[in-house]
Amino acid sequence: MAVVVFDADVLIAYLNRDDAHHEEAVGKIRNSVEPGTRRLISAVNYSEVLIGPLTRLGANGVATVDGVLKHLGIETVDANPDLARRAAIVRVETKLKLPDAYALATALDAEARSHVPVAVESFDKKVIAALESLR
């Protein structure tokens, strides 16, 4: 089973047709929607995705995001103490911002549990490079 973890930037671009990365985000999402692929986002990154729609549309924005995530089969991973600890370690080792550290911690945790390489979809090259350095 393949596993893909989304950084917030990809889903933000996917949800916003005016985003400069929208078409690329659509492609990343399409590539992940294959049978047998598990799609994840950390609760921290989910919060990031919600900010714009919540600001513009209130509760309807949240409902829209939740509907899209459900339709795409993207599961939100809770920020439990083990994941928080791993994210803190990632943050210290990589100097990434905490939300990016959560995306990588989610990927590393999923990789440890599934024993298969986990892909991270992000537009931030520092995030992708950091994942490789942590493996």
C-alpha positions in Angstrom: 0.0 0.0 0.0 1.3 3.4 -0.9 1.0 6.3 1.5 1.0 10.1 0.6 1.2 12.8 3.2 0.1 16.3 2.1 1.7 19.5 3.3 -0.9 22.3 3.7 0.4 24.2 0.7 -0.8 21.6 -1.8 -4.3 21.5 -0.4 -4.5 25.2 -0.1 -3.5 25.6 -3.8 -5.9 22.8 -4.8 -8.9 24.5 -3.1 -8.1 28.0 -4.5 -8.4 28.2 -8.3 -6.6 31.6 -8.2 -3.5 30.2 -6.5 -0.4 30.2 -8.7 0.1 26.5 -7.9 -3.5 25.4 -8.4 -2.9 23.3 -11.6 0.2 21.7 -10.2 -1.8 20.9 -7.0 -4.6 19.3 -9.0 -2.0 17.1 -10.7 -0.5 16.1 -7.3 -3.9 15.2 -6.0 -4.8 13.2 -9.1 -1.6 11.3 -8.9 -2.4 10.3 -5.3 -5.9 9.1 -6.0 -5.0 5.5 -7.0 -6.5 2.4 -5.5 -4.6 1.2 -2.5 -3.1 4.6 -1.7 -3.6 6.0 1.7 -3.7 9.8 1.9 -3.0 11.7 5.1 -2.7 15.2 6.6 -1.7 16.1 10.1 -4.2 17.9 12.3 -1.8 20.8 12.4 -1.6 21.1 8.6 -5.4 20.6 8.4 -5.7 23.8 10.6 -3.5 25.6 8.1 -5.8 24.6 5.2 -8.9 25.8 7.1 -7.7 29.3 7.7 -8.4 30.8 4.3 -11.9 29.2 3.8 -12.8 30.0 7.4 -11.8 33.6 7.0 -13.8 34.0 3.7 -16.8 31.8 4.3 -17.0 31.0 8.1 -18.5 27.6 8.9 -19.4 27.0 5.3 -15.7 27.2 4.4 -14.9 24.5 7.0 -17.7 22.3 5.6 -16.4 22.8 2.1 -12.8 21.7 3.1 -14.1 18.8 5.1 -16.3 17.7 2.1 -13.3 17.9 -0.2 -11.0 15.9 2.1 -13.7 13.3 2.6 -14.3 13.0 -1.2 -10.5 12.7 -1.8 -10.2 10.1 1.0 -7.6 12.3 2.9 -7.5 11.2 6.6 -6.6 13.7 9.3 -4.0 12.3 11.7 -4.4 13.5 15.3 -1.6 15.4 16.9 -1.1 13.0 19.8 1.9 13.2 22.2 4.0 10.8 20.2 3.5 12.7 17.0 4.1 16.0 18.8 7.4 14.6 20.2 8.5 13.5 16.7 7.5 16.8 15.2 9.6 18.6 17.9 12.6 16.4 17.0 12.1 17.1 13.3 11.9 20.8 14.0 15.1 20.8 16.0 17.0 18.7 13.5 15.8 20.5 10.4 15.0 24.1 11.6 11.8 23.9 9.6 8.7 25.7 10.8 6.6 23.7 13.2 3.7 23.0 10.7 6.2 21.6 8.2 7.8 19.5 11.0 4.3 18.1 11.6 3.9 17.1 8.0 7.3 15.3 8.1 6.6 13.7 11.5 3.3 12.4 10.1 5.2 10.9 7.1 7.9 9.4 9.2 5.4 7.9 11.6 3.3 6.4 8.7 6.5 5.0 7.2 7.5 3.4 10.5 4.0 1.8 10.8 3.6 0.7 7.2 7.2 -0.2 6.4 6.8 1.3 2.9 8.3 4.6 1.7 5.9 7.5 2.2 5.7 10.3 -0.2 5.2 13.9 0.9 3.5 16.3 -1.4 4.7 19.8 -0.8 5.7 22.8 -2.9 8.5 23.6 -0.4 11.7 22.2 -1.6 13.2 22.5 1.9 10.5 20.2 3.2 11.2 17.5 0.6 15.0 17.8 1.2 14.5 17.6 4.9 12.5 14.3 4.6 15.3 12.8 2.6 17.9 13.9 5.2 15.8 12.4 8.0 15.5 9.0 6.4 
